[in-house]
Amino acid sequence: MINSPICELLGIKYPVFQGGMAWIADYRLAAAVSEAGGLGIIAAMNSNGEQLREQIVKAKQLTDKPFGVNLMLMSPYIREAVDVVCEERVSVVTTGAGNPSEYIAQLKEAGIKIIPVVPSVALARMTERMGVTAVIAEGCESGGHVGETTTMALVPQVADAVNIPVIAAGGIADARGMAAALMLGACGVQMGTRFLTADECNVHENYKEKVIKAKDIDTIVTGKRLGHPVRTLKNPMSREFFRKEYDSTVTNEELEAMGAGGLRLAAVEGDMVKGSCMCGQIAGMVKDRLSCKEIVTGICSETEKLLSGVGKWVK
Ligand code: TUI
């Protein structure tokens, strides 16, 4: 049995989080992962307060196990979203795409466990001082908004820097990745891309097929010039964006306009030409469609086998 301090802290069976993917991680996916014994996470993304409350209420109807909400800190509705998670007494809040400092006191007062995604040791240390429960060290192999450091380099440095549990994210989709993350000092993993093809994931079928067909070199990072780099699958949209980003005659406003609405177009409408398919580098290894239960229990039982066999390298 794979069990770590994060299980006890959050009241979950397996130390496996499902990433709070915008336009994708809804109440249905989150409830399925929590029912499977992991931590399901609803993406608040740019939802307003009432839209987010509806998701939380529906998740509570499907599971009585703990689940989380991911607050995307660039959202124009971030204040409403913080109020709603506090009112609804959500067990866990993860944060992404920014520094959560100004919301920590309010969330803590409501008894919510805060687990920020950190792309650096500095933010891990700062948020630890403010009393967060754990941190998610997310390497730039991940999909969506990315930092600069890889999982391999980031996780052990964050683990050395803080005294709270570290969850590893970015580039993990199977037991080898999970076992490696535990060896790097993490006490759990968060996976996004692995759950894109889950039976309970509502993302458009075209998106699922594109992930299954993806190879190792099929993702690209765009948006660096705008200050929010995003990893997506290569397609006509992301290639065009990349070209324009390095064209000095194209203004930042034009670039922003080009990117707007792309994720919804891909995830909801299934537009694989003009849409933005956020996805991690590990997509090349995601070839099957499984239930959330198979994903969560499968990775943990395989990790257990791998870790029991590590002695083979010691002569
Ligand atoms: O947040 C994510 N992944 C996301 S958010 C998102 S929605 C979006 N769409 C278009 C543009 C931007 C966002 C899609 N994918 N992952 C967690 C994550 N957080 N990765 C990196 C960070 C991060 C970056 C900087 C966290 C904190 C941070 O702090 C900067 C500071 O001010 O200290």
Residues whose N, C-alpha, C, O or C-beta is under 5 A from the ligand:
A	BS01	TUI	A22 G96 A97 G98 N99 V117 V118 P119 G143 G144 H145 V146 G147 H228
